[in-house]
Amino acid sequence: MAAMPGLVIRLIGSPSIARMDSEAQQLRGRKAWGLLAYLTLERGGTSRHRLAALLFPDAEDPLGALRWNLSQVRRSLGDDVSLSGDPIRLILSPDCRCDVRVVLESRKPLESDRILPEGELLEGLSFADCPAFDAWLEVERHRIENCVQALLYERALAALAGGAPNEAAELASRAVERDPYNTDCQVVLVKSLISSGQHRWAREQVSRCRELFHKELGLGLPKEIRAALYDSAPSITEDVLPTEAAVRSYLDAASSSLSSGAVDRALDQLRLATELSGRNADHGLQAESLVALAGALIHQAGGRGAEVADLLHRAIVAGSRAGGSRINAAAYRELGFLSVQRGIPDNAARWLDEAMNAADGSVEEEAKILGVRGMMESDTAHYERALMSLTESEALAAKTGSRRQQGFSLAMIGRVHLLRGDLRGAAGPLHRSLDFITLERWTAFRPFVEGLLGETYLAENQPEKANPLIDHAWVLAEQGGDHCFQVMAASNQARLCMGRRDLDGAVRWIQRGLEIKPWYLWYTARLLDTASEIAIEVGSPKADEFAGRLHKLASSSGLRELTARAQSHRALLGDTSAASALPWLAKDIDNPALNTFLAGRAQL
């Protein structure tokens, strides 16, 4: 049994400090709480001059004010912390519990913890007189709220997969209470209620959903929620025995179907394999079938919702019963991939750490994990780390002859160079990626790479090369039904129109893109960034709306550069707080292209 923590620091909700053995001394003043929160979350340390400028910009002696508040924090936390140096770092003792670190840094994503905190970071405290710190706090509040919601959802799924439907229903209810419009959370709640035998409550929950979506959003009941109530297993004739040979025959048939592009047939075959394996005592085979179905849904059919996550959690349970087979690494990786796309990088990092531990030296699996990690690091503007992960991923994929993984990793390398304004560095990997895609006949991924290459040519002021690539990417994405690539193509089409000074055309493409709802939130954020730029240029009254939407989405999803760009747009539109915060937000992002963009607006 784990030892009780000696010191408990609560920063989510009303902040407080508690000791198990005696009464704790509380901090006096909001600046001391702000200082503690900042040092707790900024693990790499912060210079004293920066802290003083952030929290005490108007003090006669900012460094003196910082020293006084630091002494307060030391007195209240006592021997349970180390707080020293320049840059100054806060190091907590092992038996100290801090709620934000539990939420953001727990190394076990599914670790049971029913007392996940409620409320927002430093609830009730305001820092309007410190605009840079206030901007930082707003971003962290969004990030932590997003992460707590994700943990409730993931742990509800884990409890359901692990045979604890009552606990799953409790966790899912909390998630639904926080975000009643989240279809995935509603699905897990309905599934949990059915699994626990509460069929009447499940039907009533679906009725409440139907009324809510109709009244508040003007929409019908999402099909996923209806399916959660009425879905049934695939039909298998009685003469098919659940043997390993039978399951593998369906898995092999599905692999052939996917290779030939027959996705619907492959999904039917994989569902049958999953149903059969569930009747077999071989837990490893069950895990393999579940991961195969989840992977096909994610990468071939655009599946991202609770159905896919449920399959992966069931695979983890089955794989663990089989002795923690390597198949768990693939399940963890896919959950990391989903978290990246849903804009929850803290969760994604935990899943990917679990995946790397479970990979047990498999070079092929490590190449895939590093590819997803590089994607996450690129999204969050940790570009050097992204290049290291992606370069290693591509090298490992070359060793195993995995041309698809090489194509993916090279495309992501090209994206990093493009985002940093290194256009020559972008073109080479993107052309190599297209070569691998052609060899693999991987048509579904082509619009992404063609879109990036078209954007590269557009940035080089070569519209004659950009135009056909962007047009082709749009057609492929639309025909393939890939919402992510459609949004990307719509953004590029809008930029093409702006280059021709076709302002009406640019606005139409932006509107068209915003009507599409991709799972991968980075695409939506980039489209909102383009929309903000265009709206500002044409003097549209929607500029404020676009910039505000971008800021909320980017800040809650850990998209650091897009958060800075949102503040740039808001500052240009007259938001003085955004203007004050912008240099601080941009300072930690190593991107020459961003610096050039902000300097062009006289914002650095």
N, C-alpha and C positions, 0 to 999 in steps of 0.2 A: 504494500500500500504506500502511495506517495506521501511524503512528509507534507504537513501543512505549511504554507508559506509564512515566513516571519513578517514580511512587509507586503501589503497589498496596495498598489497604486492604481487608482481609477481615474482615467482621463476621459473616458467615454461616458456621457451623461454628466451629472453634476460631479465635478472633480473632488476627490478626497484621498486621504492617506490613512491607512489603518494598520495597526499592529495586533498580532495575535496575543502578545504577552503584556501589553500595556497600552495606554492611551497615546495615540500619535499626535504629534504637533502639526497642525494644518498650516499651509502656506498663507501668508497675508498678501492680498492684492492680486489682481488679474495678471500683472506682468510676471510675477513669479510663477504662476501656473502656465503662462504662455512660454516662459523660458524652459520649464520642465518638459512640456509637451514637445517643444522644438528639439531639445537635446535627446529626448526619448526616440523620436522618429528619424532624426538625421544621424544615423549610426556612424557615419564616416568622420564625424567631428566637424566643428565650425570655429572659425577664427573669432577671437574676442571682439575684434573691430567690427566684424560682420554682425555678430549678435547685438552689439551695442547700437549699431545703425538700424537694425531691424526693429528692436523693441523700445529703444529710447532715442528716437530721432530728434526730439525737441528738448531733451534734457540739457542743462548747462554743462554737466559732466557725464556724457553717456557711458564712459568706461567705469566711472565711479558708481553710477546707478546699476550697471551690470554686476560689479563686484558685490554690492549690497544684496542684490537679489540672489546671486549665487550662494552667498553665505546663508541666506534663508533656506534655500533648497538643501544645502548640506546639513543644516541643523535639523530640518524636518525628516530627512531620510537617514541620517546617522551613518553607522558603519555598514549599512546594507548597500551603499553605493560608493563608487569612486568617481569623483568629479574634479578633473584637473587638466592642466596642460594648455597649450595653444598651438594648434586648434584644440578646443576643449571637447572632451568626450565624457559621456555618461555611461558608466559600466555598472550594471546591476549584479548583485550577488546571486548565486544559483537558487537560493530559497526565496528570492523576491519575485512576486507576481505582478506584472503590469498588463492591464487589459489590452492596450493597443498592440503590444508585442505578441500576446496570445492570438489575437485576430490576424495579424500580418505575418507572423514568423513561426507559428507552430510547425514543426517539421513533419507532423503527421496530419495531413489534411482531413482525415476521417476520425481523428481522435475525439472520443465522445466528450462533449462539454456542454451541458444543458444550460449553463449560466453564461452563454454568450451575451455580451453587454447590450443594453438598449440605450438609445439616445445618440446625440451627436458629440463629436469631439469638443471638449471644453464647453459643454452646453451652458447657455446663459451668459457667457462672457463675450464682450465685444471689444474690438481693437481698431475702431474706425480712425483713431488718431495715429495708428501705425500702418499705413496703407500697404506696405510691402509685406509685413507680417500678416495682415488681414487677408491678403491675396493667397499667401501660403496656407493659412488656416482654412480658407474656403476650399482649396484644392484637396487638402488632407481630409476635411470633413466628407467631401464627396467620395473620396477613395475608400475611406473606412466604412462608410455606409454601404457602398457597393460590395466590399469584401465580406462584411457581416452577412449581408443578404445571400451571397454566394455560398458561404459556409453553412448557413441554415439549409439551403437547397441541397448541397452536396451531402450533408450529414443525414438529411431525411432520406435521400436516395440510398445511402449506405445502410441505414437502419432497415429500410424496406427490403433491400437485397439480402440482408443478413437475418431476415426472419423476425424482425421486431416491428411489426406494423403499427402498434400503438405509439411507440416512440417516434416512428416516422410521421404519423399523423400529427403528433404534438409539434414537431419541428416544422413540418410543412404548414401547419396552421399559423405559426409565428411568421413564416416567410410570406404567406398570403396576406396576413394582417398588415405587414410592412409594405407590400406591393400587390394589391388585389388585381392589377391588370397584367400581372406576369403569368402568361399561359402555362409555362413550364411548372411553376410552383403550384398552380391550380391542378395540373395533371397529377403531380406527385401526391397531393392531398387526396384527390379522388381515388387514386390507386391504393393509397394507404388505408383509406376507409373501407374499401371493398375487401382488401386483404385481411383486415381485422374483423370482417363479418358485419360491418356497420353499413349495410346496403342502403337503408333508408336515408341515413345521413349523407351518403355519397350522392344519392339522387337529389336530395335537397341542396347540397352544395352545387351541383350542376345547374339546378334551377336558379340559384342565386347568381351564379356566373352569367347565365343567359340574360337575366334581368339587368345585371350590372353593365355588361358589354352593350346591350341594346340601349339602355337609358343614358349612359355616360359617353359612349363612343359611337353610337349609331351603327353598331356592327352586330352580326349574328354570333351565335355561340361558336368559338373556334373549334375546328374539326378535331383537333388533338384532344380537347376536353371531352367531346362526345365519344371519341374512340376509347378514351380511358374508362368510360362507363360501360361501353357495349362491346369492346374489342374481344375477339376470341382467337384461339390458337389456330394455325393452319390445319387443313384437313389431311390426315394421313390414313391411307387404307390399312385395314387390320393385318394384311399379309406382309407389310413392311416391318421387319423386326429392328429394334433399336441397337443393332450391332455396330461395332466400330467400322466395319467394312461399309455398311449402309451409310453411316454418317459421312465417311470419307468420300464415298461416291458422289454424294450431293455437294460436298465442298469442292471436289475436283471439277464437277460439272459447272459449278458456279464460277470457278476460276476461268474456265474456258469461255463461259458466256460473257464475263467481264472483258476478256481479251478481245472478243469479237464485237463488243459494244452493245450487247443485249442486256442492258442493266436490269430491266424489269424481270426478265427471266432469271437472272442471277439472284436477285433479291428473293424471289419465290423459292429458289433452290436453297438459299442460305437460311431462310426461315424454316424450311423443312428440316435442314440439318440441325438447326438449333432445337427444334421441337423433339427430334429423335434423340439427340444427345442428352436432353433433359431426362429421358427415360433410361439412360445408361448410367451405370455406376462409375464410369470413368470421368472424374471431375476435370482432369486436364483436357479431355476431349470436349467437355461442355464449355470450358473457358475458351478454347480455340474456336469453337463454332460461334460463340457469342461475340468475340472480338472480330471475327471475319465478317459477321453481319453488320456490326456497328461500323467497321471500317468502310464497307461498301456503301452504307447509308450516308456516311460523312463525305467520302471523297468521290462517290459516283452519283449519288442522288440528292446531294445538298441537305442531308439530314443533320440537324444541330440540336433538336429539342430534347425533351425529357425522355422520349422513347430511346434515343441513342445513349444518353447518359445512364439510363436504367440498365441497358444491355451491358455497358462497361462495368458498372458496379457489380452486377451479377457475375460477370467474368472474373472480377477481382476475388469475390467470395469463393467461386469455384476453383480458381487458380491457387488460392491460399490453402484450400482443402487438399489440393493435389501436391502440396509441399512447396508452394511459392514458385511455380514454374516460370520460365522466361516469358510466357504469354502474358503474365501480369505487367511486364515492362511495356508491352504494346498497349495494354489497357490504360496504364498510367499516362503514357505518351499521348494517346488520343484524348484523354480527359484534359491534359495540358493544352493540347491543340484547341479544344473547345473553349477553354478558359482564355486563351489568347484572343480568339475571335470574339468572345463575349466581352472583352475589355476588362479582364480581371487578372492582371499580370502577377500579382502576389500569389494568387491561387495557382496560376500556371507554373510559376517557379517551383512551388512545392511539389506539384505533380511530376514535373520533369526531373526533380531531384530523386523522387521515388522511382521513376522510370530508369534512371541511370544506375541506381543501386540494384534494381531487379534485373537489369540487362546482363549482368554477370559476364562481362567481357565480350558479348556478341557485337562484332564490328558492324554488322548490318543494322542492328537495332540502335547502336550508338550514333551512327550516321543520321538516322531518322530523328532521334532525340535532339541532337545538336542542330539539325535543320529547323525544328520547331523553336528551340531556344533562341537561335539567331533571328528568327522571325519576331519573337517577342521582344528581344533586345532592340531590334530595329524600330518596332512600333513605339517603344518607350524612349527612343532617342539616345540609347547607349550604343552609339554607332561603332566605336572601336571594338567593344565586346562582341557586337553582332558580327563584325567581319571575322573575328577570330573563330567564333563558333561555326559560322557558315563555311569558312575556308577549310576547317578541320572536317566538317560534315562532307564536303565535296571530295576531299582526299580519301576519307574512309569509304565513301560510296564508290570511288574509282577502284579501290582495292577489291571490292566485292562484285564489281561489274554491274552495279545498280544504276542504270542510265537514267531512270526516272528521278531517283534521288539526286543525281548529279544535276539534272535539268532544273529541279526545284531549288537546290542550294545556289546554283549559279544565277538563277533569276533573282533570288533574294539578295545576293551579292550585288548584282546590277542595281537593284532598287536602293540599296544603301548608298552606292556611289551617286546615283541620280539625286537622291534627297540631299546629299551634301554638295551638289553642284559640280561633281567631278564627271563631266559628261563623257569624256574619253574613257575613263575608268568604268563607266556604266555600259557602254556599247559593247565592249569585248565579251564580258560574261553573258550579256543578253543574247548576243549572236550565238555563242556556244550553247546556251540553254535551248535556243530554237533548234539547233542541230540535233540535240538529244531528243527533243520533243518530236521532231520529224521521224527519227529512227524508231521511236517507241509508238508512233501514231497516237500520241497523247493529245488528241484534239481538245479535250475539255480544259487543259491548262494553257493552250496556245493564246487565248485572248488576253490572259494576264501578261504574258511576256511581250506579245505584240503591242499591248497598251503601254507598257513601260518603255519599249523601244521607240514607239511613236512619240511619247512624251519627251524622250531624250532628243529626238530630232526637232521637236517643237522648241525645246529650250535652246537648241543650236541655231534657231531661226532657219530651219529647212522644212517649211510646210509641205513642199512637194514630196518629201520622203515621209513626213509624219502623217499626211492625210490618208493615203491608202492603208497604212497600218492601223490607224485609229478606226477607220471605217470598217475594216475587216474584223477588228477586235469586237466592235459593237455587234455586227451581224452574228459572229460566232457565239458571243455571250447570250444574245437574245435567242438564237436557235437552240442553244444548249440549256436555256432557262436558268443560267447562273446569275443570281441577283448581285453578287459581289462584283463580278466582272462587268455587269451591265452598269453599275453605279460608277465604276472606274472609267469605263468608256464614255459615259455621259459627261463626266467631269472633263475628260480630254476633248470631247466634241465641243463643249462650251468654250474651252481655251482656244480651240481652232477658230471658232466663230469670232472670238475677241480679236484674234490676230488679223482677221479680215474686216474688222470693225462692223461685223454683223451683230449688233447689240441685241436685237430682238431674237435672233437665232440662239445666242448665248443664254438668254433668259429662259427660252423654251427648253433647252437641253438641261439646264439646272432644275427646272420644274419637273421634267421627265425623270431625272435621276432621283429627286427627293420623293417621288411617288413609289419608288422601289425600296423595300425594306430588307437589306442584306443582314445576314447573321454576323458577318465580320464588321465590327463597328469602326475599325480604322478607315474603311472605305467611306462610310457615311461622314465621318469627321473630315476627311480630305475633301469630299464634295462640299460640305458646309464651308470649309476654308475657301474653296474656289468661289462658292456662291457669295461669300462675304466680300471677297476682292472685287468681283464683278458688280455687285450691288453698290459698293462704295464708288467704283469708277463711273457707273451710269447714274449715280445719285438716287438710287432706289430707296424708298422708305423701309424696305424690308431688310436693309443692311443691319440695323440694330438687332432684329429678330434672329438673323442668321448667325451673327457674332455671338449672341447670347446662347443660342442652342449649341454652337460649337464649343463654347467655354464649358458648359455644363457636361456635355458628352466627353470632351477630352479630359477634363479634370477628374471626373469620376472613373475614367478608364485608364489612368496613368499615362496618357499620351502627352508627354511633356512638351515636345516641340509644338504640337498643335494647340496645347493650352497657351503657350507663349504667343503663338500667332493669333489666337482668339483675343488675347489681351491687346495685341497690337491693333487689331481692327477696332476694338472698343475704344482704345486710346485715340485713334484717328477720328472716331465719331464723337469725341468730347468727354470720355470718361477719365477724369483726372486720377482716380484711384488706380485704374488699370495702367495709366501712364507711369505712375510711381512704382508700381509693382513689376513692370515689364523688364527693366534691367536685371532685377534679381532673378526672375524666372529664366531669362536667357543666359545668365552668366554661367550656369552649370551645364549648358548644352554645347557640346563640341561640334559645331556645324558652321563652316564658313559661309554657306549659302544663307543660313538664317541671319548671320551677322550682316551680310550684304543687304538682305531684304530690309532689316530694321534700320540700318544706316541710311538706306535710300529714303526712309520715312522720317529721318532725323529722330530716331527713338532710342539710340544708344548713348 
